[in-house]
Amino acid sequence: MTDNYEAWRRDWRARFCALDHAELQKKLPFLELDDRWLTVLYFSQPCAIARADGVITPPGGLKSFSLYDELNIFTMLWYSREDAHLTGEWLPFESLRSAGPYGPAFRSGNLKPFAATFSGHKASLREALLAFGGRRLPTGDVGYEIDVFPCIPMRVLFWEGDEEFPAQANLLFDRSAPDFIHVESVVTIASAALRHLAEYADLPIRD
């Protein structure tokens, strides 16, 4: 499996190097570009990618930075469409274009662990979301909007449990998310969000 991971990493670095970086910046104006580096904000943290070989410098604001974080960045750069734009229409994951078949797995593999991890820890969740540039929403016991990328915002909604009902969580995305990244990668984005928020809060991820 490690060999497969390294093969994926090499393949995506090669794809990145084959892109026209100046044209990429025209398509995604929030990218910063100089002779050596292309820099993108990921969870509000600057990630510098070496233009010569595609190696990403992990951002200091994230406690860990895995292969899946690299893939999130590379797939966003690769799949984003020329005409992609934010719509301001917020949808649950399963309502995004082509996401329906992945909906049950998203609920069990992403939303359920998110709620379980932060059950009893809403103050820690709030602090972590603020650390990642969260913008307060008037929904949920904890509700914030964060930017996974400047073009892919995500709304994190959390309701604390009580004696009758367990904690609940939902993640909403702009309808345009599949125009900026492959819809399956939205699942990986949600998993990365949980991991980074839990690490910031010093909490183990719970099922």
N, C-alpha and C positions, 0 to 999 in steps of 0.2 A: 504493500500500500504506500509506503514511503516513496518507493520508486515512481509510482503513479503520480503522487503529489508533485514530485520534482519535475516530472515530465509535463504536467499541467503548467507549472510555474514557467518552465522554459518556453513552452508553446505560447503562453500569453505575453511573456516578455518580448518574444519575437514578433508577435502580432502588433504590440505597441510600437516597436521600433519601425515597423513597416508603415505606420500611419503617417500622414502629412500633419505634423503637429501644428503648423500655422493654420491650416484649414480646420483642424480640430478646435483650435481656440476661437475661430470665427463662429463655429457651430455652438460652442459652449463658452461664452464670453467670460464666465467666472474663473476660467483657468488662467493661471499666471505662467508666462513663458519667457525664458531667457536662453542664452546659448547652450547651457548645460542641463537645465532642469525644466520640467513641467510640474507645476504645483497645483494640487486640487485639495479643497477642504473636504474632509471625511469625518463626520460627527463633530464638525466645527474645529477639527484639528488639521493643520497643514501637512500634507503628505507630498514630499518631493520625489519625483520619478526621474531617474537619470535618462536623458534622451538617448544616450549612446547604447545602453544595454538594458533598459527597462527595470533596473533595480530600484525598489522603493525604500526610501529612508523612513522607518517607522516613526510616527509622531510621538512626541514625548508626553502628550496628554492622555494617551491610552495605556493602560497597564500591560496589555498584551496586544500583539498584532500578529495574526495568523495568516496562513495561506488563504483562508476564506475571505479575509479582509482584502488581501491582494486581488483575489478574483472579483470581489465586488467592485473594486476600482477599475480594473481592466475591462470588465464586461460593460460597465457604464460608459466608458470611453469608446468601446467598440460598437455597442448596439444603439447608442443614442441616434435618433433620426434627425435629419436636417430641419424638419418642420415641427419638432417637438416643442411644446410650450405648456406651462402650468395652466390649469383650467379653473382652479379654485373650488372644484367639486370633489368632496371627500367621500371615499368609499371604503367599506371593509374589504379585506384582501380578496375574498371569494367573488366579489362583484367586479373586480378588475377584469379587463379583457383577457380571455383565455385562462383565467385563474380558477374557474369553477372546479375542475377535477382535483385540484390540490387543496381545496377548502377544508375538507375533514382533517387531512394531515396537518394543515396549518393550525387549526384549532387545537388539536391534541398535542402537537409538537412545539408550538410557539405560544399560543395564548394561555393554555393551561399551565405550563411551567412559569410563564411570566407572572400570572396571578399567584401561584403557589410560592414563588421565590420572594415576592414582596408582601405577602400576607403578614400583617403585623409590623410592617416596616415602611409605612407610607411616607414618613418623614425622610427616611433614607432615600427612597425613590425620588422624592421631590428635590432633594439636594443633588442627587446624581444628574437629574434632568437639567437642573439649572447650570451645573458644571459643563454640560454639553450645549449650552446656549438656548435652553428651553424657554419658550414663550407661553405664559400662563393661559389656560383656556377655562371657560366657565362651565366645565363639564366634568363629572366624576369627582371622587374624593381627591384624586390627583389627576390633573389633566394638563398636558403640555404639548406643544408642537416643537419638534426638533428637526434639524436638517441632517439627514444622512449624507446627502450631497446638496449643494445649493439648488439643484434641479429636482431633488427627490426628498421633499419634506415628509415627515411622518408624525401623526398625532398619537400620543400615548395616553390612553384613558384607563384609570384604575379605580375600582371600588373595593373598599375594605369589606371583609366578611363579618358575619356576626354568628350568633348561636344557631340560626336557622339556615343561613346561606354562606357558602364559601366565598372567598375573594374572587373578583372577576376582573378581567382585563380585555381591552380591545386595542387594536392598532389600525389606524385609518391612513389611507394613501390618496394622494391626488389622482384623479382619473387618468392622468397622463403618465403615470409611473411606467407602464409597459412601453411607452414611446422612448423612454430614456434607458431602459435596462430590460433584459429578458425577464419575463414574468416569474420564471422559476428562481431567478436571483433575488426577487423580492422576499422570498422565503429566507434566503441566506442573509439578507439585510436584517430581517426581523430577528434572526438568531444572533447575529452580531450585536444588535442593539441590546438584547437581553444580557449577553455575555459582558459587554462593556459596562452597562449600568450596574450589574451585579458585582462586578469587580470593583467599580468605584465605591459601591456601598459596602464592600467587604462581606458579601453574602454568598453562600453556596447556591447554585442553581438547583431548584427542587422540582420534582415531577408532580 
